[in-house]
Amino acid sequence: MAVNSHQSKQSALIVYGAGGHARVAIEAARAAGLSPTLVLDDSPKADRLAGLPVIAARSAQWDELGAFRFVIAIGENSTRARLFEELKKRGGVPETIRHPFSWISPSAKIGAGTVVFGGVVVNADVTIGENCILNTGCSVDHDGNVGAHSHLCPGVRLAGAVTIGEGAMLGTGAICIPGIKIGSDAKVGAGSVVVRDLPNGCVAYGNPARIRI
């Protein structure tokens, strides 16, 4: 596989996942001045995505690139978490992507492998864990804490001092009032308004959000 001269000066950047989310991640990476090298997928349906070659994850071809960085462009949290650990064990280095049309406070901390899409705002003293997705136009206000492998879908609004546990997913347009705590692996439905703490592993939705499962 040919690697251009710019890419050859640094380790390859692999995008894992070949769906619609991956196309957005690739464009965000390019906007941030990065040059993705190739796309991996468990079951490729095409041989190119956004101009990049797509190969099966089981193929030995990508090993020929040697040292590599990676970003996992898969929205499902448990799958993304598993692949994150697998690729680190193979020696991969997680790449953090920050779209230039996002704003991140100088006092905020963004974990390795997290992707910050366009229109995102991360305010003062926020901590974002590893391998998170801060999707288009979401916001995390002051003193927030978002656990590793979580996904804030487009338009999510977290008010000040909200804590999100590891692997949680907040659907499009969900809102949390200040000080809310949402447990690990919880799922909050699109458009929900969270006014009370939610436990680990629950499914909640509505206005106000109520636990359904």
Accessible surface in RSA format (square Angstrom, percent):
REM  Atomic radii and reference values for relative SASA: ProtOr
REM  Chains: A
REM  Algorithm: Lee & Richards
REM  Probe-radius: 1.40
REM  Slices: 20
REM RES _ NUM      All-atoms   Total-Side   Main-Chain    Non-polar    All polar
REM                ABS   REL    ABS   REL    ABS   REL    ABS   REL    ABS   REL
RES MET A   1    83.71  43.4  18.51  12.2  65.21 155.3  31.87  27.1  51.84  68.7
RES ALA A   2   104.14  95.8  68.84 106.2  35.30  80.3  78.57 110.6  25.57  67.7
RES VAL A   3    49.49  32.6  23.87  21.6  25.62  61.7  24.39  21.2  25.10  68.1
RES ASN A   4    83.63  57.7  69.72  67.4  13.90  33.5  43.64 105.0  39.98  38.6
RES SER A   5    84.82  71.7  75.36 100.6   9.45  21.8  46.33  98.7  38.49  53.9
RES HIS A   6    96.05  52.5  93.54  65.0   2.51   6.4  72.12  74.3  23.93  27.8
RES GLN A   7    20.17  11.3  19.01  13.9   1.15   2.7   2.30   4.9  17.87  13.6
RES SER A   8    78.26  66.1  44.04  58.8  34.22  78.8  36.50  77.7  41.77  58.5
RES LYS A   9   173.45  84.6 134.01  82.2  39.44  93.9  87.52  78.8  85.92  91.5
RES GLN A  10    76.40  42.7  57.06  41.7  19.34  46.1  34.52  73.5  41.88  31.8
RES SER A  11    35.51  30.0  20.22  27.0  15.28  35.2  19.20  40.9  16.31  22.8
RES ALA A  12     7.08   6.5   2.89   4.5   4.19   9.5   4.32   6.1   2.76   7.3
RES LEU A  13     0.06   0.0   0.06   0.0   0.00   0.0   0.06   0.0   0.00   0.0
RES ILE A  14     0.41   0.2   0.41   0.3   0.00   0.0   0.41   0.3   0.00   0.0
RES VAL A  15     0.42   0.3   0.42   0.4   0.00   0.0   0.42   0.4   0.00   0.0
RES TYR A  16    13.09   6.1  13.09   7.4   0.00   0.0   6.49   4.9   6.60   8.1
RES GLY A  17     2.44   3.0   0.00   N/A   2.44   3.0   2.44   6.7   0.00   0.0
RES ALA A  18    29.93  27.5   9.47  14.6  20.46  46.6  10.97  15.5  18.96  50.2
RES GLY A  19    39.33  48.5   0.00   N/A  39.33  48.5  34.91  95.8   4.42   9.9
RES GLY A  20    35.93  44.3   0.00   N/A  35.93  44.3  20.97  57.5  14.96  33.5
RES HIS A  21    42.16  23.0  30.94  21.5  11.22  28.7  24.56  25.3  17.60  20.5
RES ALA A  22     0.00   0.0   0.00   0.0   0.00   0.0   0.00   0.0   0.00   0.0
RES ARG A  23   122.88  51.6 122.74  62.6   0.14   0.3  30.15  41.2  92.73  56.2
RES VAL A  24    69.60  45.8  69.01  62.5   0.60   1.4  69.17  60.1   0.43   1.2
RES ALA A  25     0.59   0.5   0.16   0.2   0.43   1.0   0.36   0.5   0.24   0.6
RES ILE A  26     0.03   0.0   0.00   0.0   0.03   0.1   0.03   0.0   0.00   0.0
RES GLU A  27   113.64  65.2 108.04  81.7   5.60  13.3  30.94  59.8  82.70  67.5
RES ALA A  28     2.07   1.9   0.91   1.4   1.16   2.6   1.27   1.8   0.80   2.1
RES ALA A  29     0.35   0.3   0.35   0.5   0.00   0.0   0.35   0.5   0.00   0.0
RES ARG A  30   102.91  43.2  86.70  44.2  16.21  38.6  43.63  59.6  59.28  35.9
RES ALA A  31    50.09  46.1  18.50  28.6  31.59  71.9  30.82  43.4  19.27  51.0
RES ALA A  32    40.40  37.1   8.32  12.8  32.08  73.0  15.16  21.4  25.24  66.9
RES GLY A  33    58.39  72.0   0.00   N/A  58.39  72.0  34.74  95.3  23.66  53.0
RES LEU A  34    40.02  22.3  34.32  24.5   5.70  14.3  35.60  25.0   4.42  11.9
RES SER A  35    29.47  24.9  25.06  33.4   4.41  10.2   9.19  19.6  20.28  28.4
RES PRO A  36     3.62   2.6   1.11   1.0   2.51   9.1   1.11   0.9   2.51  15.6
RES THR A  37     8.62   6.1   2.77   2.8   5.85  13.9   2.36   3.2   6.26   9.5
RES LEU A  38     0.00   0.0   0.00   0.0   0.00   0.0   0.00   0.0   0.00   0.0
RES VAL A  39     0.00   0.0   0.00   0.0   0.00   0.0   0.00   0.0   0.00   0.0
RES LEU A  40     0.08   0.0   0.08   0.1   0.00   0.0   0.08   0.1   0.00   0.0
RES ASP A  41    27.94  19.6  27.94  27.8   0.00   0.0   0.03   0.1  27.90  27.8
RES ASP A  42    76.89  53.9  67.38  67.1   9.51  22.5  33.63  79.2  43.26  43.1
RES SER A  43    70.22  59.3  64.74  86.4   5.49  12.6  36.96  78.7  33.27  46.6
RES PRO A  44    47.15  34.4  21.22  19.3  25.94  94.3  21.38  17.6  25.78 160.2
RES LYS A  45   194.42  94.8 151.21  92.8  43.21 102.9 125.14 112.6  69.28  73.8
RES ALA A  46    64.19  59.0  47.08  72.7  17.10  38.9  59.23  83.4   4.95  13.1
RES ASP A  47   111.27  77.9 102.44 102.0   8.83  20.9  38.57  90.8  72.70  72.5
RES ARG A  48   133.26  56.0 119.29  60.8  13.97  33.3  55.93  76.4  77.33  46.9
RES LEU A  49    23.37  13.0  19.70  14.1   3.67   9.2  23.37  16.4   0.00   0.0
RES ALA A  50    36.82  33.9   6.06   9.4  30.75  70.0  26.06  36.7  10.76  28.5
RES GLY A  51    49.99  61.6   0.00   N/A  49.99  61.6  30.45  83.6  19.53  43.7
RES LEU A  52    13.74   7.7  13.74   9.8   0.00   0.0  13.74   9.7   0.00   0.0
RES PRO A  53    32.87  24.0  32.87  30.0   0.00   0.0  32.87  27.1   0.00   0.0
RES VAL A  54    12.65   8.3   2.28   2.1  10.38  25.0   2.28   2.0  10.38  28.1
RES ILE A  55    19.44  11.1  15.41  11.5   4.03   9.7  19.44  14.0   0.00   0.0
RES ALA A  56    18.76  17.2  14.10  21.8   4.65  10.6  14.10  19.9   4.65  12.3
RES ALA A  57    18.63  17.1  11.68  18.0   6.95  15.8  11.75  16.5   6.88  18.2
RES ARG A  58   198.01  83.1 157.61  80.3  40.40  96.2  81.45 111.3 116.56  70.6
RES SER A  59    35.35  29.9  23.95  32.0  11.40  26.3  22.16  47.2  13.19  18.5
RES ALA A  60    74.51  68.5  63.91  98.6  10.60  24.1  66.61  93.8   7.90  20.9
RES GLN A  61    68.44  38.3  63.08  46.1   5.35  12.7  16.79  35.7  51.64  39.2
RES TRP A  62     7.19   2.9   5.43   2.6   1.76   4.1   4.64   2.5   2.55   4.1
RES ASP A  63    71.11  49.8  53.98  53.7  17.13  40.5  29.55  69.5  41.56  41.5
RES GLU A  64   133.53  76.7  94.17  71.2  39.36  93.7  50.83  98.3  82.70  67.5
RES LEU A  65    37.98  21.1  13.92  10.0  24.06  60.5  17.41  12.2  20.57  55.4
RES GLY A  66    46.67  57.6   0.00   N/A  46.67  57.6  37.56 103.1   9.11  20.4
RES ALA A  67    77.50  71.3  56.03  86.5  21.47  48.8  66.89  94.2  10.61  28.1
RES PHE A  68    15.63   7.8  13.18   8.2   2.45   6.4  13.18   8.0   2.45   7.0
RES ARG A  69    31.40  13.2  31.40  16.0   0.00   0.0  23.93  32.7   7.47   4.5
RES PHE A  70     1.17   0.6   1.14   0.7   0.04   0.1   1.14   0.7   0.04   0.1
RES VAL A  71     0.33   0.2   0.31   0.3   0.01   0.0   0.33   0.3   0.00   0.0
RES ILE A  72     3.69   2.1   0.20   0.2   3.49   8.4   0.20   0.1   3.49   9.5
RES ALA A  73     3.91   3.6   0.00   0.0   3.91   8.9   0.41   0.6   3.51   9.3
RES ILE A  74    38.92  22.1  35.77  26.6   3.15   7.6  38.92  28.0   0.00   0.0
RES GLY A  75    26.12  32.2   0.00   N/A  26.12  32.2  15.74  43.2  10.39  23.3
RES GLU A  76    88.09  50.6  77.29  58.5  10.81  25.7  63.78 123.4  24.31  19.8
RES ASN A  77    14.80  10.2  11.86  11.5   2.94   7.1   9.48  22.8   5.32   5.1
RES SER A  78    76.93  65.0  63.66  85.0  13.27  30.6  53.31 113.5  23.61  33.1
RES THR A  79    39.60  28.2  37.41  37.9   2.18   5.2  16.38  22.0  23.22  35.1
RES ARG A  80     1.59   0.7   1.59   0.8   0.00   0.0   1.59   2.2   0.00   0.0
RES ALA A  81    23.28  21.4  22.66  35.0   0.62   1.4  23.04  32.4   0.25   0.7
RES ARG A  82   118.13  49.6 109.18  55.7   8.96  21.3  64.29  87.9  53.84  32.6
RES LEU A  83     4.86   2.7   4.86   3.5   0.00   0.0   4.86   3.4   0.00   0.0
RES PHE A  84     0.56   0.3   0.56   0.3   0.00   0.0   0.56   0.3   0.00   0.0
RES GLU A  85    71.66  41.1  71.54  54.1   0.12   0.3  37.70  72.9  33.96  27.7
RES GLU A  86    74.83  43.0  72.26  54.7   2.58   6.1  34.50  66.7  40.34  32.9
RES LEU A  87     6.07   3.4   6.07   4.3   0.00   0.0   6.07   4.3   0.00   0.0
RES LYS A  88    72.71  35.5  58.27  35.8  14.44  34.4  30.53  27.5  42.18  44.9
RES LYS A  89   177.20  86.4 138.17  84.8  39.03  92.9  90.33  81.3  86.87  92.5
RES ARG A  90   128.02  53.8  95.07  48.5  32.95  78.5  42.15  57.6  85.88  52.0
RES GLY A  91    53.80  66.3   0.00   N/A  53.80  66.3  35.19  96.6  18.61  41.7
RES GLY A  92     7.13   8.8   0.00   N/A   7.13   8.8   0.00   0.0   7.13  16.0
RES VAL A  93    89.16  58.7  88.08  79.7   1.08   2.6  89.16  77.5   0.00   0.0
RES PRO A  94    23.85  17.4  14.09  12.8   9.77  35.5  14.09  11.6   9.77  60.7
RES GLU A  95    31.11  17.9  29.08  22.0   2.03   4.8   2.63   5.1  28.48  23.3
RES THR A  96    36.37  25.9  23.46  23.8  12.91  30.8  15.76  21.2  20.61  31.2
RES ILE A  97     0.37   0.2   0.08   0.1   0.29   0.7   0.37   0.3   0.00   0.0
RES ARG A  98   115.69  48.6 107.20  54.6   8.48  20.2  35.10  48.0  80.58  48.8
RES HIS A  99    32.49  17.8  30.69  21.3   1.80   4.6  10.83  11.2  21.66  25.2
RES PRO A 100    75.08  54.7  41.64  38.0  33.44 121.6  53.45  44.1  21.63 134.4
RES PHE A 101   162.41  81.3 142.22  88.1  20.19  52.5 148.74  90.2  13.67  39.1
RES SER A 102    21.61  18.3   2.46   3.3  19.15  44.1   1.42   3.0  20.19  28.3
RES TRP A 103   132.92  53.3 131.02  63.4   1.89   4.4 103.43  55.1  29.48  47.8
RES ILE A 104    32.59  18.5  12.57   9.4  20.03  48.3  12.57   9.0  20.03  54.4
RES SER A 105     7.82   6.6   5.58   7.4   2.24   5.2   0.52   1.1   7.30  10.2
RES PRO A 106   131.30  95.7  90.94  82.9  40.37 146.7 103.42  85.4  27.88 173.3
RES SER A 107    51.24  43.3  32.14  42.9  19.10  44.0  40.05  85.3  11.19  15.7
RES ALA A 108    16.09  14.8   0.00   0.0  16.09  36.6   0.00   0.0  16.09  42.6
RES LYS A 109   145.52  71.0 141.14  86.6   4.38  10.4  88.16  79.4  57.35  61.1
RES ILE A 110    24.06  13.7   0.21   0.2  23.84  57.5   1.12   0.8  22.93  62.2
RES GLY A 111    15.00  18.5   0.00   N/A  15.00  18.5  14.49  39.8   0.51   1.2
RES ALA A 112    37.14  34.1  29.59  45.7   7.55  17.2  32.06  45.2   5.08  13.5
RES GLY A 113     3.72   4.6   0.00   N/A   3.72   4.6   1.21   3.3   2.51   5.6
RES THR A 114     0.00   0.0   0.00   0.0   0.00   0.0   0.00   0.0   0.00   0.0
RES VAL A 115     2.77   1.8   2.77   2.5   0.00   0.0   2.77   2.4   0.00   0.0
RES VAL A 116     0.00   0.0   0.00   0.0   0.00   0.0   0.00   0.0   0.00   0.0
RES PHE A 117     2.42   1.2   2.42   1.5   0.00   0.0   2.42   1.5   0.00   0.0
RES GLY A 118    16.99  20.9   0.00   N/A  16.99  20.9  13.34  36.6   3.65   8.2
RES GLY A 119    42.29  52.1   0.00   N/A  42.29  52.1  29.61  81.3  12.68  28.4
RES VAL A 120     0.61   0.4   0.00   0.0   0.61   1.5   0.00   0.0   0.61   1.6
RES VAL A 121    54.88  36.1  54.88  49.7   0.00   0.0  54.88  47.7   0.00   0.0
RES VAL A 122     0.00   0.0   0.00   0.0   0.00   0.0   0.00   0.0   0.00   0.0
RES ASN A 123    42.70  29.4  42.69  41.3   0.01   0.0   6.57  15.8  36.13  34.9
RES ALA A 124    44.98  41.4  43.06  66.5   1.91   4.4  43.06  60.6   1.91   5.1
RES ASP A 125    85.09  59.6  71.03  70.7  14.07  33.3  17.06  40.1  68.04  67.9
RES VAL A 126     0.70   0.5   0.00   0.0   0.70   1.7   0.00   0.0   0.70   1.9
RES THR A 127    54.34  38.6  54.34  55.1   0.00   0.0  32.98  44.3  21.36  32.3
RES ILE A 128     3.01   1.7   0.00   0.0   3.01   7.3   0.00   0.0   3.01   8.2
RES GLY A 129    16.96  20.9   0.00   N/A  16.96  20.9  16.96  46.5   0.00   0.0
RES GLU A 130    64.06  36.8  63.06  47.7   1.00   2.4  17.86  34.5  46.20  37.7
RES ASN A 131     1.68   1.2   1.68   1.6   0.00   0.0   0.00   0.0   1.68   1.6
RES CYS A 132     1.25   0.9   0.20   0.2   1.05   2.5   0.20   0.5   1.05   1.1
RES ILE A 133     1.31   0.7   1.31   1.0   0.00   0.0   1.31   0.9   0.00   0.0
RES LEU A 134     0.12   0.1   0.12   0.1   0.00   0.0   0.12   0.1   0.00   0.0
RES ASN A 135    16.72  11.5  16.72  16.2   0.00   0.0   0.00   0.0  16.72  16.2
RES THR A 136    68.76  48.9  66.53  67.4   2.23   5.3  53.43  71.8  15.33  23.2
RES GLY A 137    20.07  24.7   0.00   N/A  20.07  24.7  17.77  48.8   2.29   5.1
RES CYS A 138     0.24   0.2   0.00   0.0   0.24   0.6   0.00   0.0   0.24   0.3
RES SER A 139    24.64  20.8  24.64  32.9   0.00   0.0  16.69  35.5   7.95  11.1
RES VAL A 140     0.18   0.1   0.18   0.2   0.00   0.0   0.18   0.2   0.00   0.0
RES ASP A 141    52.56  36.8  52.24  52.0   0.33   0.8   3.16   7.4  49.41  49.3
RES HIS A 142    87.27  47.7  87.27  60.7   0.00   0.0  61.29  63.2  25.98  30.2
RES ASP A 143    77.21  54.1  60.17  59.9  17.05  40.3  17.98  42.3  59.23  59.1
RES GLY A 144     2.18   2.7   0.00   N/A   2.18   2.7   0.07   0.2   2.11   4.7
RES ASN A 145    65.24  45.0  65.19  63.0   0.05   0.1   8.84  21.3  56.40  54.5
RES VAL A 146     1.12   0.7   0.37   0.3   0.75   1.8   0.37   0.3   0.75   2.0
RES GLY A 147    11.52  14.2   0.00   N/A  11.52  14.2  11.52  31.6   0.00   0.0
RES ALA A 148    15.96  14.7  13.72  21.2   2.24   5.1  13.72  19.3   2.24   5.9
RES HIS A 149    24.22  13.2  24.22  16.8   0.00   0.0  10.32  10.6  13.90  16.2
RES SER A 150     0.44   0.4   0.00   0.0   0.44   1.0   0.30   0.6   0.14   0.2
RES HIS A 151    14.83   8.1  14.83  10.3   0.00   0.0  13.90  14.3   0.94   1.1
RES LEU A 152     0.31   0.2   0.30   0.2   0.01   0.0   0.30   0.2   0.01   0.0
RES CYS A 153    14.92  11.3  14.92  16.6   0.00   0.0   0.13   0.3  14.78  15.9
RES PRO A 154    48.95  35.7  48.74  44.4   0.20   0.7  48.94  40.4   0.00   0.0
RES GLY A 155    26.13  32.2   0.00   N/A  26.13  32.2  19.89  54.6   6.24  14.0
RES VAL A 156     0.00   0.0   0.00   0.0   0.00   0.0   0.00   0.0   0.00   0.0
RES ARG A 157   109.02  45.8 108.93  55.5   0.09   0.2  39.50  54.0  69.52  42.1
RES LEU A 158     3.46   1.9   0.00   0.0   3.46   8.7   0.66   0.5   2.80   7.5
RES ALA A 159    29.15  26.8  21.60  33.3   7.55  17.2  27.75  39.1   1.40   3.7
RES GLY A 160     6.47   8.0   0.00   N/A   6.47   8.0   1.71   4.7   4.76  10.7
RES ALA A 161    45.69  42.0  38.78  59.8   6.91  15.7  39.77  56.0   5.93  15.7
RES VAL A 162     0.19   0.1   0.11   0.1   0.08   0.2   0.11   0.1   0.08   0.2
RES THR A 163    52.36  37.2  52.36  53.1   0.00   0.0  34.53  46.4  17.83  27.0
RES ILE A 164     1.68   1.0   0.00   0.0   1.68   4.0   0.00   0.0   1.68   4.6
RES GLY A 165    14.93  18.4   0.00   N/A  14.93  18.4  14.93  41.0   0.00   0.0
RES GLU A 166    97.15  55.8  95.42  72.2   1.73   4.1  25.67  49.6  71.49  58.4
RES GLY A 167    11.47  14.1   0.00   N/A  11.47  14.1   6.44  17.7   5.03  11.3
RES ALA A 168     0.00   0.0   0.00   0.0   0.00   0.0   0.00   0.0   0.00   0.0
RES MET A 169    56.96  29.5  56.96  37.7   0.00   0.0  30.01  25.5  26.96  35.7
RES LEU A 170     0.00   0.0   0.00   0.0   0.00   0.0   0.00   0.0   0.00   0.0
RES GLY A 171     5.23   6.4   0.00   N/A   5.23   6.4   5.23  14.3   0.00   0.0
RES THR A 172    73.52  52.3  68.96  69.9   4.57  10.9  49.21  66.1  24.31  36.8
RES GLY A 173    26.70  32.9   0.00   N/A  26.70  32.9  19.16  52.6   7.53  16.9
RES ALA A 174     0.00   0.0   0.00   0.0   0.00   0.0   0.00   0.0   0.00   0.0
RES ILE A 175    73.90  42.1  73.90  55.1   0.00   0.0  73.90  53.2   0.00   0.0
RES CYS A 176     0.74   0.6   0.00   0.0   0.74   1.7   0.00   0.0   0.74   0.8
RES ILE A 177    68.01  38.7  66.06  49.2   1.95   4.7  68.01  49.0   0.00   0.0
RES PRO A 178    94.47  68.8  79.50  72.5  14.96  54.4  79.53  65.7  14.94  92.9
RES GLY A 179    34.31  42.3   0.00   N/A  34.31  42.3  23.02  63.2  11.29  25.3
RES ILE A 180     7.50   4.3   7.30   5.4   0.21   0.5   7.50   5.4   0.00   0.0
RES LYS A 181   118.11  57.6 117.50  72.1   0.61   1.4  77.53  69.8  40.58  43.2
RES ILE A 182     3.54   2.0   0.00   0.0   3.54   8.5   0.40   0.3   3.14   8.5
RES GLY A 183    13.05  16.1   0.00   N/A  13.05  16.1  12.48  34.3   0.57   1.3
RES SER A 184    36.97  31.2  35.68  47.6   1.29   3.0  14.47  30.8  22.50  31.5
RES ASP A 185    85.29  59.7  80.78  80.4   4.51  10.7  21.10  49.7  64.19  64.0
RES ALA A 186     0.01   0.0   0.00   0.0   0.01   0.0   0.00   0.0   0.01   0.0
RES LYS A 187    99.46  48.5  99.32  60.9   0.14   0.3  61.36  55.2  38.10  40.6
RES VAL A 188     0.51   0.3   0.00   0.0   0.51   1.2   0.50   0.4   0.01   0.0
RES GLY A 189    22.40  27.6   0.00   N/A  22.40  27.6  21.30  58.5   1.10   2.5
RES ALA A 190    74.67  68.7  45.20  69.7  29.48  67.1  45.44  64.0  29.23  77.4
RES GLY A 191    47.93  59.1   0.00   N/A  47.93  59.1  28.63  78.6  19.30  43.2
RES SER A 192     0.74   0.6   0.07   0.1   0.67   1.5   0.67   1.4   0.07   0.1
RES VAL A 193    30.83  20.3  30.83  27.9   0.00   0.0  30.83  26.8   0.00   0.0
RES VAL A 194     0.79   0.5   0.64   0.6   0.15   0.4   0.79   0.7   0.00   0.0
RES VAL A 195    52.08  34.3  37.73  34.2  14.36  34.6  37.73  32.8  14.36  38.9
RES ARG A 196   162.60  68.3 156.68  79.9   5.92  14.1  68.13  93.1  94.47  57.3
RES ASP A 197    87.85  61.5  67.96  67.6  19.89  47.0  27.73  65.3  60.12  60.0
RES LEU A 198    11.30   6.3   5.83   4.2   5.47  13.7   6.53   4.6   4.77  12.8
RES PRO A 199    71.63  52.2  60.22  54.9  11.41  41.5  71.14  58.7   0.49   3.1
RES ASN A 200   112.59  77.6  91.28  88.2  21.32  51.3  25.16  60.6  87.44  84.5
RES GLY A 201    47.77  58.9   0.00   N/A  47.77  58.9  22.02  60.4  25.76  57.7
RES CYS A 202     6.59   5.0   3.58   4.0   3.01   7.1   6.37  16.1   0.22   0.2
RES VAL A 203    39.75  26.2  39.75  36.0   0.00   0.0  39.75  34.5   0.00   0.0
RES ALA A 204     0.00   0.0   0.00   0.0   0.00   0.0   0.00   0.0   0.00   0.0
RES TYR A 205   100.54  46.9 100.54  57.2   0.00   0.0  63.39  47.6  37.15  45.8
RES GLY A 206    23.34  28.8   0.00   N/A  23.34  28.8  21.66  59.4   1.68   3.8
RES ASN A 207   115.62  79.7  81.35  78.6  34.27  82.5  18.64  44.9  96.98  93.7
RES PRO A 208    40.69  29.7  40.54  37.0   0.15   0.6  40.54  33.5   0.15   1.0
RES ALA A 209     8.62   7.9   0.16   0.2   8.46  19.2   0.16   0.2   8.46  22.4
RES ARG A 210   138.24  58.0 134.85  68.7   3.39   8.1  47.57  65.0  90.67  55.0
RES ILE A 211    91.72  52.2  64.17  47.8  27.55  66.4  64.17  46.2  27.55  74.8
RES ARG A 212   109.67  46.0  74.74  38.1  34.93  83.2  24.04  32.9  85.63  51.9
RES ILE A 213   144.27  82.1 113.90  84.9  30.38  73.2 141.11 101.6   3.16   8.6
END  Absolute sums over single chains surface
CHAIN  1 A     9388.8       7164.1       2224.7       5328.4       4060.5
END  Absolute sums over all chains
TOTAL          9388.8       7164.1       2224.7       5328.4       4060.5
